Amino acid sequence: MARIADKIKTIGGSKETLKLVVRITDIWFVGTPGKSKQAEMIIVDSDGDQIHVICKQDQLKAWKMDLKEGCSYVMHNFKVTKNDGQYRVCDHPYKLTFVGVTIVRQCALDGVPLKKYRFVDFLDIIVGQLHNELVSCTLWDDYCVQFLEYLDQHENEGPIIVLLTNARIKEGQVSNSLKASKLTINEPLVPIEEFNQKLSELGIEIRSVLTRRSQWSSQPSGSVQLSSRETFISKSEAKSISEINNLCEEFVCVTVGTITRILMDNHSWCYPSCIQCYKKTYVYPEPFVCPCGKHNDRAVLRYRVEVMVNYKDENTKFLLWNHECTELIGQLTDEVNTLKIEDGDLDLNASPKALDKLLGHLFAIKVKIQLQYKNSTVLKCSSDLTLINDVLDMLPGVQLLHRLILIVCSIQQSIYIAADHDPVIGLPLAPTK
């Protein structure tokens, strides 16, 4: 006799021989670029109940090609564990993990609902009275770049309505999860259209206070512009490069160093990706549909550059991603690759001369040590001399000589500030789109 399908709301810790009739509404992959470590997803049943499911690396190879967002399935047998992590993508008290006897069979199921958004009330984010019903939202890394690129291209086109799924809520603020979140901006989705319609019906006029990046500042494009010293240093400690090399745990810290070398290992200087979710694609440059559901006319190139950073005879490897490289080099990856091809370097793996702009400059660097990925990712990077001095003050054993060198550089910069290029970092003064 066939097993009757279990309901998600009845899942507890005592039964793992489950049969579920569900749809995958969200799926994301966790791991290094080009090598997924595990897949995570949210599934929903016919009652609209949701649960978080994990397919770890040992099972992912068997099931990766079968797991597709928006498709419906019959699934059997999972390990059931408590959903008690710090950040939970579902309210269900348990979550599921694929095991060796898990079965996944795709089939057309009309009775299982499509993706349904569950919006969090502002009052659930901030306890107490809200000031003008505003909530602070922080977009990190590629999500920040995605928003800024949209702002550059669609200035003065009406209100910007953002849909951020699987967001993190902490201390009264909203931010994106680096893997689980998806950012949608002014796309023709029902929730966005309904929100826009409601604004129109209520006669509410939204006036953006945001401006394009090209209007933000006349400071060098080679440094990430920060609102304050606190923004750069917040939630981190100052560590010397020698201390960073000896860290045995995941850690966020600030340091000072000079980029002395571009490292070429098994990765190229860039990678082709989806325009929306920034995941690497292997079908470049043909049109393709990303696992996130976005149709791409072509892949978008994004920087991934590993560098050697040196300070006081100590050195270590840091990884620079697209946002940081774009700021430091002053050119988008596609622009650099086009110029490289025009010079006769047709192979994507051929390193462009533009990477040399990274070399020989002293930076204050905020970095995240990621032992599980065996890398140290640069979160922020600045050539601002005041900020460099501030970080130096926080490091142990800083000699006066280093302070004097930086003061001289600061004076030189003020003398040559009218030149076409910054004499300290060798990059254009006017920000580049």
C-alpha positions as CSV (number, residue, x, y, z in Angstrom):
1,M,0.0,0.0,0.0
2,A,1.4,3.4,-1.0
3,R,2.4,5.7,1.8
4,I,0.1,8.7,2.3
5,A,1.9,12.0,1.9
6,D,2.9,13.7,5.1
7,K,2.1,17.3,5.8
8,I,5.0,19.7,6.5
9,K,3.3,21.1,9.6
10,T,3.2,17.6,11.2
11,I,7.0,17.0,10.8
12,G,8.6,16.4,14.2
13,G,11.8,14.8,15.6
14,S,10.5,11.3,15.8
15,K,9.8,10.3,12.2
16,E,12.3,10.4,9.3
17,T,10.5,8.0,6.9
18,L,8.7,10.9,5.3
19,K,6.8,11.2,2.1
20,L,6.4,14.8,1.0
21,V,4.5,16.3,-2.0
22,V,6.1,19.7,-2.4
23,R,7.4,22.5,-4.6
24,I,10.9,24.1,-4.3
25,T,10.2,27.8,-4.0
26,D,13.8,28.9,-3.3
27,I,17.1,27.3,-3.9
28,W,20.7,28.5,-3.4
29,F,24.1,27.0,-3.4
30,V,26.8,27.5,-0.7
31,G,30.4,27.1,-1.5
32,T,33.4,28.6,-3.4
33,P,32.8,30.0,-6.9
34,G,32.4,27.1,-9.4
35,K,32.3,24.5,-6.7
36,S,29.1,24.1,-4.7
37,K,29.6,22.7,-1.2
38,Q,25.9,22.2,-0.5
39,A,22.4,23.2,-1.7
40,E,19.8,24.7,0.5
41,M,16.2,25.2,-0.4
42,I,12.7,26.0,0.9
43,I,9.9,23.7,0.0
44,V,6.2,24.2,0.3
45,D,3.3,21.7,0.4
46,S,-0.4,22.0,-0.6
47,D,-1.3,23.7,2.6
48,G,1.3,26.5,2.0
49,D,3.5,25.4,4.9
50,Q,7.2,25.7,4.4
51,I,10.4,24.0,5.7
52,H,14.1,24.4,5.2
53,V,16.0,21.6,3.4
54,I,19.7,21.0,3.1
55,C,21.5,18.8,0.5
56,K,25.1,18.5,1.6
57,Q,28.1,17.9,-0.6
58,D,28.1,14.1,-0.3
59,Q,24.5,14.0,-1.7
60,L,24.6,17.1,-4.0
61,K,26.4,15.4,-6.9
62,A,23.6,12.9,-7.2
63,W,20.7,15.4,-7.0
64,K,22.0,18.8,-8.2
65,M,20.7,18.5,-11.8
66,D,17.2,17.5,-10.5
67,L,16.7,20.3,-8.1
68,K,15.1,23.3,-9.8
69,E,13.4,26.3,-8.3
70,G,9.7,26.4,-9.1
71,C,9.4,22.7,-9.9
72,S,7.2,20.2,-7.9
73,Y,8.4,16.9,-6.5
74,V,7.6,13.8,-4.5
75,M,10.4,13.3,-1.9
76,H,11.1,10.5,0.6
77,N,13.3,10.0,3.6
78,F,15.2,12.8,5.4
79,K,17.2,13.3,8.5
80,V,15.2,15.6,10.8
81,T,17.0,18.1,13.0
82,K,16.0,21.1,15.1
83,N,15.9,24.5,13.3
84,D,17.6,26.4,16.0
85,G,20.3,28.4,14.2
86,Q,20.8,32.1,14.7
87,Y,19.3,32.9,11.3
88,R,16.3,30.8,10.2
89,V,14.8,31.0,6.7
90,C,11.6,29.3,7.9
91,D,9.6,29.4,11.0
92,H,9.2,25.7,11.2
93,P,10.8,24.2,14.3
94,Y,12.6,21.5,12.3
95,K,14.6,21.3,9.1
96,L,15.4,18.4,6.8
97,T,18.7,17.1,5.4
98,F,19.3,14.7,2.5
99,V,20.6,11.3,3.4
100,G,21.8,8.3,1.3
101,V,18.3,6.9,1.0
102,T,16.6,10.2,0.1
103,I,14.4,9.9,-3.0
104,V,13.5,12.9,-5.2
105,R,11.1,12.4,-8.1
106,Q,10.0,15.4,-10.2
107,C,6.3,15.4,-11.3
108,A,3.7,17.9,-12.3
109,L,1.5,18.8,-9.3
110,D,-1.1,21.5,-9.8
111,G,-2.2,21.3,-6.1
112,V,1.0,22.6,-4.7
113,P,1.1,26.5,-4.7
114,L,3.8,28.5,-6.4
115,K,6.0,30.9,-4.4
116,K,4.1,33.0,-1.9
117,Y,5.8,35.9,-0.2
118,R,5.4,36.3,3.6
119,F,6.2,39.9,4.5
120,V,7.5,40.9,7.9
121,D,5.8,43.8,9.6
122,F,8.0,46.7,10.4
123,L,6.9,46.4,14.0
124,D,8.4,42.9,14.1
125,I,11.7,44.3,13.1
126,I,12.0,47.2,15.6
127,V,10.3,46.8,19.0
128,G,8.6,50.0,20.0
129,Q,7.8,53.1,18.1
130,L,9.2,53.6,14.6
131,H,10.5,57.0,13.5
132,N,8.4,57.9,10.4
133,E,7.9,54.2,9.8
134,L,11.5,53.8,8.4
135,V,13.7,50.7,8.7
136,S,17.4,50.7,8.0
137,C,18.5,48.1,5.4
138,T,22.1,47.2,4.5
139,L,23.0,45.5,1.3
140,W,26.4,43.7,1.3
141,D,28.8,42.8,-1.4
142,D,27.3,41.9,-4.8
143,Y,23.8,43.0,-3.7
144,C,25.2,46.5,-3.0
145,V,26.7,46.5,-6.5
146,Q,23.5,45.3,-8.1
147,F,21.5,48.1,-6.4
148,L,24.1,50.8,-7.3
149,E,24.2,49.6,-10.9
150,Y,20.4,49.9,-11.1
151,L,20.5,53.3,-9.6
152,D,23.0,54.4,-12.2
153,Q,20.8,53.2,-15.0
154,H,17.4,54.2,-13.8
155,E,17.8,57.6,-12.0
156,N,14.6,59.7,-12.0
157,E,12.4,56.9,-13.2
158,G,10.0,57.0,-10.2
159,P,10.1,55.1,-6.9
160,I,12.5,52.2,-6.4
161,I,10.6,49.3,-5.0
162,V,12.9,46.6,-3.6
163,L,11.9,43.0,-2.8
164,L,14.5,41.3,-0.5
165,T,13.8,37.6,0.3
166,N,15.3,35.6,3.1
167,A,16.7,38.7,4.7
168,R,18.5,38.8,8.0
169,I,17.0,40.8,10.9
170,K,19.3,41.8,13.7
171,E,19.3,44.6,16.2
172,G,16.5,46.4,14.4
173,Q,18.1,46.3,11.0
174,V,17.6,44.4,7.8
175,S,20.4,43.0,5.7
176,N,20.9,40.4,3.0
177,S,22.2,36.9,3.6
178,L,25.2,36.4,1.4
179,K,23.7,33.2,-0.1
180,A,20.1,32.8,0.7
181,S,18.7,36.2,-0.2
182,K,17.5,37.3,-3.6
183,L,17.2,41.0,-4.5
184,T,14.6,42.1,-7.0
185,I,14.3,45.8,-8.0
186,N,11.2,47.2,-9.8
187,E,10.5,43.9,-11.7
188,P,7.0,43.0,-12.8
189,L,6.2,40.7,-9.9
190,V,2.8,40.7,-8.3
191,P,3.9,42.0,-4.8
192,I,5.9,44.9,-6.4
193,E,3.0,45.8,-8.8
194,E,0.5,45.6,-5.9
195,F,2.7,47.9,-3.7
196,N,3.1,50.4,-6.5
197,Q,-0.7,50.4,-7.1
198,K,-1.3,50.9,-3.4
199,L,1.0,54.0,-3.4
200,S,-0.9,55.4,-6.4
201,E,-4.4,54.8,-4.8
202,L,-3.3,56.4,-1.6
203,G,-1.9,59.4,-3.4
204,I,1.6,58.9,-1.9
205,E,4.4,60.4,-3.9
206,I,7.8,58.9,-3.3
207,R,10.8,61.2,-3.8
208,S,14.2,59.5,-4.0
209,V,17.0,61.1,-2.0
210,L,19.5,58.8,-3.7
211,T,21.9,60.0,-6.4
212,R,24.1,58.3,-8.9
213,R,27.5,57.1,-7.9
214,S,29.1,59.5,-10.3
215,Q,27.7,62.4,-8.3
216,W,28.7,61.2,-4.9
217,S,32.2,62.6,-4.6
218,S,35.2,64.0,-6.4
219,Q,37.6,61.9,-4.4
220,P,39.8,59.2,-6.1
221,S,38.0,56.2,-7.6
222,G,40.7,54.1,-6.2
223,S,39.3,54.1,-2.7
224,V,36.0,52.9,-1.4
225,Q,34.3,56.0,0.0
226,L,33.2,55.5,3.6
227,S,30.8,57.6,5.7
228,S,33.1,57.5,8.7
229,R,36.0,55.8,10.4
230,E,33.5,53.9,12.5
231,T,31.9,52.4,9.4
232,F,35.2,50.9,8.2
233,I,36.4,49.6,11.6
234,S,33.0,48.6,13.1
235,K,32.7,45.0,14.4
236,S,36.3,44.2,13.7
237,E,39.7,44.3,15.4
238,A,43.0,45.5,14.1
239,K,45.4,42.6,13.2
240,S,48.9,42.7,11.7
241,I,49.5,40.4,8.7
242,S,51.6,38.1,10.9
243,E,48.6,37.8,13.3
244,I,46.2,37.1,10.4
245,N,48.4,34.3,9.2
246,N,48.1,32.6,12.6
247,L,44.3,32.9,13.0
248,C,42.6,29.6,13.5
249,E,39.0,30.7,13.4
250,E,36.7,32.8,11.1
251,F,37.4,36.4,11.9
252,V,36.7,39.9,10.6
253,C,39.6,42.3,11.1
254,V,41.2,45.5,9.7
255,T,44.9,45.8,8.7
256,V,47.3,47.8,6.6
257,G,49.3,46.5,3.7
258,T,50.7,47.1,0.2
259,I,49.5,44.9,-2.8
260,T,52.8,43.6,-4.2
261,R,51.7,40.8,-6.5
262,I,48.8,39.4,-8.6
263,L,48.6,35.7,-7.9
264,M,47.5,33.3,-10.6
265,D,46.5,29.8,-9.4
266,N,43.7,27.7,-10.8
267,H,41.4,30.7,-11.2
268,S,41.4,33.3,-13.8
269,W,41.3,37.0,-13.1
270,C,37.5,37.1,-13.7
271,Y,34.6,34.7,-14.2
272,P,31.4,34.8,-16.3
273,S,28.2,35.1,-14.2
274,C,24.5,35.6,-14.1
275,I,23.5,39.3,-14.2
276,Q,21.1,38.9,-11.3
277,C,22.6,36.4,-8.8
278,Y,26.3,36.7,-9.7
279,K,26.8,32.9,-9.8
280,K,29.4,31.5,-12.1
281,T,28.1,30.1,-15.4
282,Y,29.7,27.6,-17.7
283,V,27.7,28.5,-20.8
284,Y,29.5,31.8,-21.5
285,P,28.8,33.6,-23.8
286,E,25.6,31.9,-25.1
287,P,22.1,33.0,-23.8
288,F,21.1,31.0,-20.8
289,V,18.7,30.6,-17.9
290,C,20.4,30.7,-14.5
291,P,19.3,28.3,-11.7
292,C,18.0,31.5,-10.0
293,G,15.4,31.8,-12.9
294,K,16.9,34.8,-14.6
295,H,17.2,34.8,-18.4
296,N,20.5,36.1,-19.5
297,D,21.2,37.3,-23.1
298,R,24.9,36.9,-22.3
299,A,27.0,36.3,-19.3
300,V,28.5,39.2,-17.3
301,L,32.2,39.2,-16.4
302,R,33.1,39.9,-12.8
303,Y,36.5,40.3,-11.2
304,R,38.0,37.6,-8.9
305,V,41.6,38.5,-8.2
306,E,43.9,37.0,-5.6
307,V,46.7,39.3,-4.5
308,M,49.7,39.2,-2.2
309,V,49.7,41.9,0.5
310,N,52.9,42.9,2.3
311,Y,53.6,44.9,5.4
312,K,56.8,45.0,7.5
313,D,58.3,41.9,5.9
314,E,55.2,39.9,6.4
315,N,52.9,38.8,3.6
316,T,49.6,37.0,3.1
317,K,47.0,36.3,0.3
318,F,43.8,38.3,0.1
319,L,40.9,37.8,-2.4
320,L,39.4,40.8,-4.1
321,W,35.9,40.4,-5.7
322,N,34.1,42.4,-8.3
323,H,33.0,45.5,-6.2
324,E,36.4,46.1,-4.7
325,C,38.3,45.6,-8.0
326,T,36.0,47.9,-9.9
327,E,36.5,50.6,-7.3
328,L,40.3,50.2,-7.3
329,I,40.9,49.8,-11.0
330,G,38.2,52.3,-12.1
331,Q,36.9,50.1,-14.9
332,L,34.2,47.4,-15.2
333,T,35.4,43.9,-16.0
334,D,33.8,43.8,-19.4
335,E,35.5,47.1,-20.3
336,V,38.9,45.8,-19.3
337,N,38.3,42.5,-21.2
338,T,37.2,44.5,-24.4
339,L,40.4,46.5,-24.3
340,K,42.5,43.3,-23.8
341,I,40.9,41.7,-26.8
342,E,41.5,44.8,-28.9
343,D,45.2,44.4,-28.0
344,G,45.2,40.8,-29.3
345,D,44.7,38.9,-26.1
346,L,41.7,36.8,-27.0
347,D,41.9,34.2,-24.3
348,L,39.7,35.1,-21.3
349,N,42.5,33.7,-19.0
350,A,45.0,36.2,-20.3
351,S,45.6,38.8,-17.6
352,P,44.9,42.4,-18.6
353,K,47.4,45.2,-17.9
354,A,44.7,47.0,-16.0
355,L,45.4,44.7,-13.0
356,D,48.7,46.4,-12.6
357,K,46.8,49.4,-11.2
358,L,46.4,47.4,-8.0
359,L,50.1,47.1,-7.4
360,G,52.4,49.1,-5.2
361,H,49.8,51.1,-3.2
362,L,49.3,51.1,0.6
363,F,45.7,50.4,1.7
364,A,43.7,50.1,4.9
365,I,41.9,46.8,4.4
366,K,38.9,45.2,6.1
367,V,39.1,41.4,5.5
368,K,37.1,38.3,6.5
369,I,39.1,35.2,7.2
370,Q,37.1,32.2,5.9
371,L,38.9,29.0,6.9
372,Q,36.2,26.8,5.4
373,Y,36.9,28.3,1.9
374,K,40.7,28.6,2.6
375,N,40.7,32.3,1.7
376,S,40.7,35.8,3.2
377,T,38.1,38.0,1.4
378,V,38.5,41.7,1.3
379,L,35.3,43.4,2.4
380,K,36.5,47.0,2.1
381,C,39.6,48.7,0.9
382,S,40.6,52.4,1.2
383,S,43.6,54.5,0.3
384,D,42.5,57.3,2.5
385,L,45.6,58.3,4.4
386,T,43.8,59.4,7.6
387,L,42.1,56.0,7.8
388,I,45.4,54.2,7.1
389,N,46.9,56.1,10.0
390,D,44.0,55.3,12.3
391,V,44.4,51.6,11.6
392,L,48.1,51.8,12.1
393,D,47.5,53.4,15.5
394,M,45.5,50.3,16.4
395,L,48.2,47.8,15.4
396,P,50.9,46.8,17.9
397,G,54.5,48.0,17.6
398,V,53.9,50.8,14.9
399,Q,57.0,52.8,14.5
400,L,57.0,56.6,14.1
401,L,58.8,56.3,10.8
402,H,55.6,54.8,9.2
403,R,53.6,57.7,10.5
404,L,56.0,60.2,9.0
405,I,56.0,58.6,5.6
406,L,52.2,58.8,5.5
407,I,52.2,62.4,6.5
408,V,54.5,63.2,3.7
409,C,52.3,61.4,1.2
410,S,49.3,63.4,2.5
411,I,51.2,66.7,1.8
412,Q,52.1,65.6,-1.7
413,Q,48.6,64.6,-2.4
414,S,47.3,68.1,-1.5
415,I,49.9,69.7,-3.7
416,Y,49.0,67.6,-6.8
417,I,45.3,67.3,-6.3
418,A,44.5,69.3,-9.5
419,A,46.3,66.8,-11.6
420,D,44.5,64.3,-13.9
421,H,45.7,61.4,-11.7
422,D,46.2,60.9,-8.0
423,P,50.0,60.9,-7.4
424,V,49.7,58.6,-4.4
425,I,47.6,55.7,-5.9
426,G,48.0,56.4,-9.6
427,L,44.3,56.3,-10.4
428,P,41.9,58.8,-11.9
429,L,40.5,61.4,-9.5
430,A,37.0,61.4,-11.1
431,P,34.9,58.4,-10.2
432,T,34.3,56.0,-13.1
433,K,30.9,54.4,-13.7
